[in-house]
Amino acid sequence: MYLNADQLPNGTILQDFDICIVGAGAAGIAMAKRLIGSPRRVLLLSSGMAHDKGLPNPRRQSIYKGTLGAFMQKVDPIFLERSRLHMHGGTTNHFGFWARPLDAADLKPRPGYRAAHWLISQEEFARYYQDANHFGHFGPFNYDDMPFWEQVLLARNFPAAPGAALQGAIMHAQYDEDLHDFQIQFGEELRTAENVTVLFNAHLLEIETSEHRDHVTTLHCTTLENGTRGRDFVVRATTYTLALGGIETVRVLKLAGDLGNNQRDHLGRGFMVHPLIVKAAKVRFAQPVDMLVRNFFRIQKVHLKPPSDGSGVYTPLHTPLVNPEEILESCIFEAWGVLAPTEAALDAEQIGNFRIILSFNTAGDEAEVNLNWEQIPNENSRITLDPLQTDPVFGQPVTHLDWQMLDADKHTAVRALALCEAYLRQHGLVAWEWMTDLSGGAEQWSFPPDEGALATGDHHMGALRMSAAAEDGIVNVDSRLHTVDNLYVAGCSVFPTGGFANPTLTIVALALRLADHLQALKD
Ligand SMILES: Cc1cc2nc3c(=O)[nH]c(=O)nc-3n(C[C@H](O)[C@H](O)[C@H](O)COP(=O)(O)OP(=O)(O)OC[C@H]3O[C@@H](n4cnc5c(N)ncnc54)[C@H](O)[C@@H]3O)c2cc1C
């Protein structure tokens, strides 16, 4: 059911919900969608409006303004407003849904590099990734089935050499807005769901707890009307999930007096992005690289026909789709190959995971090298409140983001590109020309407007990390705050490590897992 908060009388009390999800982006909508038809009464608070698509209302978006530490100021001075969208559907309105699951190596500790690791096994993840994969209409969940993808892409990776540090890895993307905007893809199902209420124009302002701060009793919310605070209302539910994105969820907990913080002050610490150098180097080969190899690295539109015989086998279609039924049934998306390190190379090098995208010229004898990699969780990289500035709409202290990198993060970039050069030299590379400058320490990079500038993937991970023990993180294995018995977090703030994969496939998998957990809770 759809409802607008600006049609409620001022002071309304909304109660008798089993599950209240705050935030209708990738994580919140995935949870609500999973709970459709369950015996639970679900309330999804969306800060936006039902018709939202594309760009947010500028006034609502201005709530996301904040201040930055010196390093991020040099890399991307508008990071806080640019890399997230305050609207229905959240930041899915921005993206092309590049997708890949975390690798097995991302889930384990990597001795000599990082102790951080996941509490969820690859087998458990795989169960939820299967379903998350359908959010992108990506067909089978088989990113590692290289023969299948080489057949689909009419391609092959460079021939495998014994002991090679790099290997091919498959990426997917979904550029169809009606699918990658989650509020569009799932809008009709949510609107007609009997047990789910989506409440629009609903902004969470304050979390009220019991005296001992171990139980949420009430959410205090308001609307945005004529550009300013409108009517107030409160929500009472059995459980609450914050799905406000990897930065705003931290801000809301900080505004609640550091709710959920542990004795080692982890709340907001360990913030990670995927650092990125779009133009790291230009490479030249002695002769044009084999067309099949270039096909592997080319972003291609693929059509997969779902199995009609229960075999589970998807059939790649290489002919144009003309039959409307066939188009409707097909999984149509983009897929391509990248280079990534083997697990043995990660262990031997003691570095972060990374991905290299090769973009070939038309002649096929030159390519640009694009690098994206994993950061180490770092306590000094953190989200706090800026006590000197308030947001222009509701007047609450804004976020201060102090993103930092370590020398070890720089080392990953240096080694990743060295491994890439060595690998390509085995396959005909004759010239490697740097486009970026990797000399110096963790704070020295090529910065904009240099063409080899350091940039960030728009992925806000790690500031409410999942941990087994309360002293090591903020949420437990169920994504529940260690210290609050009915408050959960959905989104990539709970990631203990980030790998190189774009995070939303994992965000959705975790959201589905959390929805199942909440549904199964005893009354
Ligand atoms: C340009 C761009 C491209 C991207 N491309 C990709 C990609 O290809 N692949 C990928 O995996 N990821 C990509 N991302 C990242 C991806 O968009 C995020 O990982 C994902 O949207 C995060 O989901 P979320 O639900 O945690 O947060 P969001 O999607 O940001 O949703 C948070 C929701 O909470 C709402 N909200 C905030 N505060 C409040 C409040 N106080 N009360 C009520 N509601 C509130 C917001 O309005 C929003 O609807 C991209 C991001 C950007 C900016």
The ligand as a Gaussian input file, in Angstrom:
#p B3LYP/6-31G(d) Opt

LIG

0 1
 C       26.963000       7.553000      -9.782000
 C       26.855000       6.286000      -8.982000
 C       26.971000       5.067000      -9.615000
 C       26.901000       3.887000      -8.894000
 N       27.024000       2.714000      -9.565000
 C       26.976000       1.565000      -8.889000
 C       27.076000       0.335000      -9.588000
 O       27.164000       0.302000     -10.816000
 N       27.055000      -0.816000      -8.859000
 C       26.934000      -0.806000      -7.500000
 O       26.954000      -1.868000      -6.896000
 N       26.813000       0.353000      -6.824000
 C       26.820000       1.526000      -7.490000
 N       26.669000       2.704000      -6.807000
 C       26.428000       2.644000      -5.362000
 C       24.978000       2.282000      -5.074000
 O       24.148000       3.274000      -5.584000
 C       24.810000       2.113000      -3.586000
 O       25.666000       1.049000      -3.161000
 C       23.407000       1.729000      -3.161000
 O       22.432000       2.573000      -3.696000
 C       23.339000       1.798000      -1.640000
 O       22.078000       1.352000      -1.221000
 P       21.479000       1.823000       0.173000
 O       20.075000       1.345000       0.217000
 O       22.396000       1.456000       1.252000
 O       21.513000       3.435000       0.098000
 P       20.698000       4.386000      -0.863000
 O       20.389000       3.709000      -2.138000
 O       21.446000       5.663000      -0.925000
 O       19.317000       4.611000      -0.117000
 C       19.211000       5.296000       1.107000
 C       17.778000       5.820000       1.240000
 O       17.606000       6.375000       2.549000
 C       16.876000       7.585000       2.424000
 N       17.113000       8.409000       3.612000
 C       18.247000       9.043000       3.968000
 N       18.076000       9.691000       5.131000
 C       16.800000       9.439000       5.520000
 C       16.030000       9.808000       6.672000
 N       16.547000      10.551000       7.659000
 N       14.753000       9.367000       6.757000
 C       14.218000       8.575000       5.785000
 N       14.897000       8.189000       4.692000
 C       16.178000       8.630000       4.564000
 C       17.382000       8.192000       1.128000
 O       16.511000       9.171000       0.624000
 C       17.445000       6.940000       0.250000
 O       16.194000       6.676000      -0.338000
 C       26.702000       3.908000      -7.493000
 C       26.572000       5.135000      -6.850000
 C       26.655000       6.313000      -7.577000
 C       26.528000       7.603000      -6.869000

